[in-house]
Amino acid sequence: MSTENLPSNGPQGEEDLPEQLRIRREKRASLLERKIEPYPVAVPRTKSLKEVREKYVALEIDVATGDVESLTGRIIFKRDTGKLCFATLREGDGTELQAMLSLDKVGQEVLDSWKSDIDLGDIVSITGEIITSKRGELSILANSWTLAAKSLRPLPNDHKPMSEETRVRMRYVDLIVRPEARSNARLRPAVMKSLRDTFDKANFIEVETPMLQVMHGGAAARPFKSFSNAYDMDLYLRIAPELFLKRCVVGGIERVFEINRNFRNEGADSSHSPEFAMIESYMAYGDWMSIADLTRTLVQNAALAISGSHVVTHHDGRQADLGGQWKQISLYDAISDGIGESVTALTPYADLKKIAEKLGMKIDPKWITGKLAEEIFEHVARHLLVEPTFVMGFPVDTSPLVRAHRELPGVAEKWDLYIDGFELATGYSELIDPVVQRERLVEQATLGSKGDLEAMQVDEDFLRAMEFAMPPTGGMGMGVDRLLMALTGLGIRETILFPLVKPEID
């Protein structure tokens, strides 16, 4: 979409405005001069367009119902002729209805005012009889009309679709003009309802935990830092609710979940956003396998909720089958297959470094052994994981809150779920030994002191809670925005209604 279609917000005087904006402002001024309110406090409305569509779905051609309604909508099409004017009204859910204004019904003055005062994008209220036209189009034949809100900016030109950047930056316009945007916005509530219904049927309790935290923890990520004037201390926007949800399990809320916002001061790309919605859940007396079953059920039920099937259709027409039991592979087997030689959790750092260099990877000197192994996996295997796949068995040294594998040395009972080449969720057999947990967090703090900005801190209150005994537990975290990506094939900025974007530069 060009700047001629949607002019910038830069500071301009009336004389500097593009012609379309100037003309619309002149119309607003003219309305006020004639004592016509361009932004009234209320307008007549007796039914929604959808209700009218549903009530008169089987109406025959050229029928006058005798039913008079007051309908509202945004003008998205307008054709003015001599004695008969046509317009298309659209309401928020995308439902449209034709409006007709005829000289014999409204009179010359009202018809002339419609022609001169109303532009595409204006919101109007029309009162009249519900009819079908001679072509069978369900319509409202106006007796009167009133302006509900004057649009001072033109809608985008249909011949110049908005770019992705403009759609993200001006989502309000995207919602007006693009059916897919409206559909995506309504998809999320359906998915959220499905998630909560699935948790409810499994006897989970939903809680809310702090977003402002005294120290960051629960994930390896760089936090956003803030400051509280009231408490005179630094605070962090949470990177994960994990440590508080585990406190709930200690306290006897044995099946607990939260759906809320997390904030990570990291890069942004097609699958990462600094602010994102996250599900975390914990199940006492479960482990990484039982929490995997729950995760699969959550995803499959969400697919059923929006498509009626485990097979979902992406925005580009491609279909993805999310049904069945889902494949499981070993992280270290995937690395070994990808490079053509055996790698295990006990492979030394020096050997992993040689492998990474041979692959042409850039190596961060702060990476520990397990982190390097994970990066090699991402490099050689991630793009191959299109169908839902649980990647099992991650390095212990990158999993400070996870129980060590009961059989494999150096491996933690942690899986990552991949779909379409991106990580959708992660699950664990949780570490519940407070002594070992303290050792792990001390190791993290040591890494932090050496410059690792993603390392966790030693949370003494969390450790004190663990010392009151936490039952064996399975835990899971899943990105809601990424779940929408898996269901629609869209990038993360399209699944978030208002993602973070940089300010415009004039």
Secondary structure by P-SEA (a helix, b strand, c coil): ccccccccccccccccccaaaaaaaaaaaaaaaaccccccccccccccaaaaaaaaccccccccccbbbbbbbcccbbbbcccbbbbbbbcccbbbbbbbbbcccccaaaaaaaaccccccccccccbbbbbcccccccccccccccccccccccccccccccaaaaaacaaaaaaccaaaaaaaaaaaaaaaaaaaaaaaabbbbbbcccccccccccbbbbbbbbbccccbbbbccccaaaaaaaaaaacccbbbbbbbbbbccccccccccbbbbbbbbbccccaaaaaaaaaaaaaaaaaaccccccccccccbbbbcccbbbbbbaaaaaaaaacccccccccaaaaaaaaaaacccccccccaaaaaaaaaaaccccccccccccccccccccccccccccccccccbbbbbcccccccccccccccaaaaaaaaaaaaaaaaacccccccccaaaaaaaaacccccccccccaaaaaaaaccccccccccccccccccc
